[in-house]
């Protein structure tokens, strides 16, 4: 999978994706995009690891999201012998 520039394409609304910020935490975050308000929202699974992000009800404030990519498919179960 490749990173997608938000200038080229936005993710489907309300679908969790990995995002990268121009001035960020030096790690990808899981977030979803709300097209009706043109806002990114951090996924609740990331809130403990993203204490440096200013948030208001989960809305990402102060980060310039530049790229996103779909989440990978979950691993397939390995058959037991």
Buried (B, 14 or more C-beta within 10 A) or exposed (E): EEEBEBEEEBBEEEEBBBBBBEEBBEEBBBBBBEEEEEBBBBBEEBEEEBEEBEBEEBBBEEBEBBBBBEEEEEEEEEEEE
